[in-house]
């Protein structure tokens, strides 16, 4: 049996691929390389001594997806990462996000629902919008999304839930995760954005390295203790492990419902200014930053109640914020731009 990872050379996908290979599981990776790099394969091989089976495929291309499933008839599970993920870019280019994120998901589902191949879906805490209660539980009523990116995740979840109802043997888990940061301890794979980083930590590390002039803290007068946004930052290796344990849970038929939803986070809310302070403490490096206007589409505060996934699946975050930030800096130092 092989596990298919869509977007498997991206940030989270590459760490999941690495863990699967280390567990002696055969992996098929597809990626269109629009927001990733083929060199990630070198990092994966350096860590594991193995390579996944790789195909350069756009998940939204029906012909290419047909060929993929004709070639690999022994795919036993799918973890779906292939999607655009920038909140700010989605606000300025909404059609790009709806076409790619939802079109790709539909093409994937066409292949797997009739084959009853279980799915782990990369969702996001953005589906909650600005939650009225904190920490956020899975039964929190979903608010209107604050960005087209959030909308694609929310609609994507609904599409999968509808497919689980329509195809009784099809099972899925929707992982709503919070803010992935950090890198593999080897510093051989990590977050490697193409162009200007859209996420906080890679922009921060590039600023400290001197690639960017200054880190802008978007919003300094929110209703939070220090005025900056609050998020739940989770180490990417913890997040990768959550995907693997969730897939194992489905494959062993431990699920109660055809489609189950889980938050993946630490349960700790950390402000942007607190994160900067923690980075400086963990690395001994000073972060040049300035306060700036809020960005459209950003929520003020979001952090998880992860008790459901801890109880049902047995997963729990293990890395500290400082460990996550230190690994991100070690990776940044190792990148050869």
C-alpha positions in Angstrom: 0.0 0.0 0.0 1.2 3.5 -0.8 0.2 6.8 0.7 -0.4 9.7 -1.7 0.7 13.2 -0.5 -0.5 16.1 -2.7 1.6 19.1 -2.4 4.2 16.8 -0.9 7.2 19.1 -1.6 5.6 22.0 0.2 6.3 23.0 3.8 4.1 20.6 5.8 3.9 18.0 3.0 7.7 17.5 3.0 7.8 16.9 6.8 4.9 14.4 6.6 6.6 12.6 3.7 9.8 12.4 5.7 8.0 10.8 8.7 6.2 8.3 6.5 9.5 7.2 4.8 11.1 6.9 8.2 8.3 4.6 9.2 9.0 2.4 6.1 5.8 3.5 4.3 5.8 3.9 0.6 5.0 7.4 -0.5 3.8 8.9 -3.8 4.3 12.7 -3.9 2.7 15.0 -6.4 3.4 18.7 -6.7 3.2 21.2 -9.5 6.2 23.1 -8.0 4.5 26.5 -8.2 5.1 27.2 -4.5 7.7 24.6 -3.8 11.1 23.5 -5.0 12.3 20.2 -6.5 15.5 20.5 -4.3 13.3 19.5 -1.3 13.7 15.9 -2.5 17.4 16.2 -1.8 16.6 17.2 1.8 14.2 14.3 2.2 16.7 11.8 0.9 19.5 13.2 3.1 17.3 12.7 6.2 15.7 9.3 5.4 18.1 7.7 2.9 15.1 7.2 0.6 13.1 9.1 -2.0 9.3 9.1 -2.4 7.9 8.3 -5.9 7.5 11.8 -7.3 5.3 13.0 -10.2 5.1 16.7 -11.3 1.3 16.9 -11.4 -1.2 19.7 -10.9 -4.0 18.2 -8.8 -6.6 20.3 -10.6 -5.7 18.7 -14.0 -8.2 15.9 -14.6 -6.1 14.1 -17.3 -3.0 14.1 -15.1 -4.9 12.8 -12.1 -6.5 10.0 -14.2 -3.0 8.9 -15.3 -1.7 9.0 -11.7 -4.4 6.7 -10.4 -4.1 4.4 -13.4 -0.3 4.2 -12.6 -0.6 3.6 -8.9 -3.5 1.2 -8.2 -2.3 0.5 -4.7 -2.9 3.9 -3.1 -4.4 3.2 0.3 -4.7 6.7 1.8 -4.4 10.3 0.8 -3.2 13.4 2.6 -4.2 16.5 0.7 -2.0 19.6 1.0 -2.0 21.0 -2.5 -3.6 24.5 -2.2 -2.6 28.1 -2.2 -2.4 29.4 1.4 -1.8 33.2 1.6 -4.6 35.1 3.3 -3.5 38.4 2.0 -2.9 37.2 -1.6 -6.4 35.6 -1.5 -7.9 38.9 -0.8 -6.3 40.5 -3.8 -6.7 37.4 -6.1 -9.8 35.6 -5.0 -10.4 33.8 -8.3 -6.9 32.2 -8.2 -7.8 30.7 -4.8 -11.3 29.5 -5.7 -10.1 27.9 -8.9 -7.0 26.1 -7.5 -8.1 25.2 -4.0 -11.6 24.0 -4.8 -10.9 22.7 -8.3 -8.0 20.6 -7.1 -10.0 19.1 -4.3 -12.8 18.2 -6.6 -10.5 16.4 -9.0 -8.9 14.5 -6.1 -12.3 13.5 -4.8 -13.4 12.2 -8.2 -10.6 9.7 -7.9 -10.9 8.5 -4.3 -14.6 8.5 -3.3 -15.5 5.6 -5.6 -12.3 3.7 -4.6 -13.1 4.3 -0.9 -9.6 5.7 -0.2 -9.5 7.5 3.1 -8.6 11.2 3.1 -6.9 13.5 5.5 -7.7 17.1 4.5 -5.5 20.0 5.3 -8.0 22.5 6.7 -7.4 25.6 8.8 -8.5 27.5 11.8 -9.5 30.3 9.4 -12.9 28.5 9.0 -13.8 29.8 12.4 -13.4 33.4 11.4 -13.2 35.6 14.5 -14.4 33.1 17.2 -16.5 34.5 20.0 -15.0 32.0 22.5 -11.4 31.1 23.2 -9.9 28.6 23.1 -11.7 27.4 20.0 -13.5 24.1 20.1 -14.5 22.1 17.0 -18.2 22.7 17.7 -17.7 26.4 17.6 -20.3 27.8 15.1 -18.4 28.7 11.9 -18.5 32.4 11.1 -18.3 34.0 7.7 -14.7 33.6 6.6 -12.6 36.7 6.7 -10.7 35.9 3.5 -11.2 34.0 0.2 -8.5 31.6 1.5 -10.7 30.9 4.6 -13.7 30.5 2.3 -12.0 27.8 0.2 -11.2 25.8 3.3 -14.7 26.2 4.6 -16.3 25.2 1.3 -13.8 22.4 0.9 -14.8 20.9 4.2 -18.5 21.0 3.1 -17.7 19.3 -0.2 -15.9 16.5 1.7 -18.7 16.1 4.2 -21.2 15.8 1.4 -19.1 13.2 -0.3 -18.9 11.2 2.9 -22.7 11.2 3.0 -23.1 10.3 -0.6 -20.4 7.5 -0.6 -20.9 5.4 2.6 -17.5 3.7 2.3 -15.6 6.9 2.0 -14.0 8.3 5.2 -12.3 11.5 5.9 -10.7 13.6 8.7 -10.6 17.4 8.5 -7.6 18.8 10.4 -8.1 22.4 11.3 -4.7 23.5 12.3 -3.5 26.7 13.6 -0.1 28.3 12.8 2.7 25.9 11.7 6.3 27.0 12.4 9.7 25.5 12.7 11.7 23.0 10.7 13.1 19.5 10.9 15.8 19.1 13.5 18.3 18.3 10.8 17.8 21.7 9.2 17.6 19.9 5.9 14.0 20.7 5.2 11.8 23.6 6.5 9.6 26.4 5.3 11.1 27.7 2.1 8.7 30.2 0.5 9.0 31.2 -3.1 9.4 35.0 -3.2 8.4 37.3 -0.3 7.2 35.2 2.6 3.6 35.5 3.5 3.9 33.9 6.9 5.3 35.6 10.0 8.2 33.3 11.0 10.0 32.9 7.6 9.7 36.7 7.2 11.1 37.1 10.7 14.1 34.8 10.1 14.8 36.4 6.7 14.8 39.8 8.4 17.2 38.6 11.0 19.4 37.2 8.3 19.4 40.5 6.5 17.4 39.5 3.4 14.5 41.7 4.5 15.0 45.2 6.0 12.5 45.1 8.8 9.7 42.9 10.1 6.3 44.7 10.1 4.0 43.8 12.9 0.5 44.2 11.3 -1.7 45.7 13.9 -0.7 47.1 17.3 -4.0 48.3 18.8 -6.1 45.2 18.8 -8.0 44.2 21.9 -5.2 42.0 23.2 -2.8 42.4 26.1 -0.1 44.0 24.0 -2.2 45.1 21.0 -0.8 42.6 18.5 -2.6 39.5 17.1 -2.7 36.3 19.0 -2.1 32.9 17.4 -1.5 29.3 18.3 2.0 28.4 16.9 2.6 24.7 16.4 5.9 23.0 15.5 5.6 21.5 12.0 6.9 18.1 13.2 4.1 18.0 15.7 1.7 18.8 12.9 3.2 16.2 10.6 2.8 13.6 13.3 -0.9 14.6 13.7 -1.5 13.8 10.0 0.1 10.4 10.3 -1.7 9.4 13.5 -5.0 10.6 12.0 -4.5 8.5 8.9 -3.6 5.5 11.0 -6.8 6.1 13.0 -8.9 6.0 9.8 -7.0 3.0 8.3 -7.6 1.0 11.5 -11.3 2.0 11.3 -11.3 3.6 14.8 -13.5 6.5 13.5 -17.0 6.8 14.8 -18.3 9.1 12.0 -17.6 9.0 8.3 -16.2 12.6 8.5 -14.6 13.8 11.7 -13.1 17.2 12.5 -10.2 17.9 14.7 -8.3 21.0 15.8 -4.5 20.7 15.8 -2.8 23.2 18.0 -0.9 23.6 21.3 -3.8 25.3 23.1 -1.5 28.3 23.9 -2.3 31.8 22.5 0.9 33.8 21.7 1.0 37.4 20.5 3.2 38.5 17.7 5.3 40.6 20.1 5.6 37.7 22.5 6.8 35.5 19.6 9.5 38.1 18.7 10.6 38.1 22.3 10.7 34.3 22.4 12.7 34.1 19.2 15.3 36.5 20.6 15.5 34.5 23.8 15.8 31.2 22.0 18.4 32.3 19.4 20.2 35.3 21.0 19.4 37.3 17.8 17.8 40.7 17.7 14.7 41.1 15.5 14.4 44.5 13.8 10.7 45.3 13.7 8.2 48.1 13.4 4.5 48.4 14.1 2.2 48.7 11.1 -1.4 48.9 10.1 -3.6 45.8 10.3 -3.9 43.6 7.2 -7.3 42.9 5.6 -8.5 39.4 6.3 -6.6 38.9 9.5 -8.5 37.7 12.7 -7.5 39.2 16.0 -7.1 36.2 18.2 -7.2 32.4 17.5 -5.9 29.5 19.5 -7.1 25.9 19.8 -8.7 23.6 22.3 -6.9 20.4 21.2 -8.6 18.1 23.7 -10.7 16.3 21.1 -7.7 15.0 19.1 -5.8 14.2 22.3 -8.8 12.1 23.5 -9.9 10.3 20.3 -6.6 9.9 18.4 -4.1 10.2 21.2 -2.0 13.0 19.5 -0.6 15.8 21.6 1.8 18.7 20.8 5.3 18.1 22.3 7.5 20.9 21.1 7.8 24.3 22.9 7.6 27.6 21.2 11.3 28.2 21.8 12.2 24.9 20.3 10.0 25.7 17.2 11.6 29.1 16.8 15.2 27.8 17.3 14.6 25.1 14.6 13.3 27.8 12.2 16.4 29.8 12.7 18.7 26.8 12.3 16.9 26.1 9.0 17.2 29.7 7.9 20.9 29.7 8.5 21.2 26.5 6.4 19.4 27.8 3.4 21.6 28.6 0.5 19.9 31.4 -1.4 
